[in-house]
């Protein structure tokens, strides 16, 4: 039920270069659906904070960070 809009992007598997934000926000939708709205809000706020700061960006955002770099930056804000 909860999948990123771009799907799983299998052609990039193992390259650690894709932006994980769609996947993370799909998890936010799952949290909301499960009634964990505060956790969902916290997750969304963490994503927004990292984007706003602009220091950790994947190639599609004009940066050179990898998937795990961006995911760790978001996790660090929760």
DADA-V416570 format. One record per pair of residues at least 24 apart in sequence whose C-alpha atoms are under 10 Angstrom apart, sorted by the first residue. I is the first residue (numbers start at 1). J is the second residue. If there is no record, write none. Layout:
BEGIN
i->(I | I)
j->(J | J)
END
This chain:
BEGIN
i->(1 | 1 | 1 | 2 | 2 | 2 | 2 | 2 | 2 | 2 | 3 | 3 | 3 | 15 | 15 | 16 | 16 | 16 | 16 | 16 | 16 | 17 | 17 | 17 | 17 | 17 | 17 | 17 | 17 | 17 | 17 | 18 | 18 | 18 | 18 | 18 | 18 | 18 | 18 | 19 | 19 | 19 | 19 | 19 | 19 | 19 | 19 | 19 | 19 | 19 | 19 | 20 | 20 | 20 | 20 | 20 | 20 | 20 | 20 | 21 | 21 | 21 | 21 | 21 | 21 | 21 | 23 | 24 | 24 | 24 | 39 | 41 | 42 | 42 | 43 | 43 | 43 | 43 | 44 | 44 | 45 | 45 | 45 | 46 | 46 | 46 | 46 | 46 | 46 | 47 | 47 | 47 | 47 | 47 | 47 | 48 | 48 | 49 | 49 | 49 | 49 | 50 | 50 | 50 | 50)
j->(26 | 29 | 30 | 26 | 27 | 28 | 29 | 30 | 31 | 33 | 27 | 29 | 30 | 66 | 67 | 58 | 65 | 66 | 67 | 68 | 69 | 58 | 59 | 60 | 64 | 65 | 66 | 67 | 68 | 69 | 70 | 58 | 59 | 60 | 65 | 66 | 67 | 68 | 70 | 57 | 58 | 59 | 60 | 61 | 65 | 66 | 67 | 68 | 69 | 70 | 71 | 58 | 66 | 67 | 68 | 69 | 70 | 71 | 74 | 47 | 48 | 51 | 67 | 70 | 71 | 74 | 71 | 71 | 74 | 75 | 78 | 78 | 77 | 78 | 74 | 75 | 77 | 78 | 74 | 78 | 74 | 77 | 78 | 73 | 74 | 75 | 76 | 77 | 78 | 71 | 73 | 74 | 75 | 77 | 78 | 74 | 77 | 73 | 74 | 77 | 78 | 74 | 75 | 76 | 77)
END
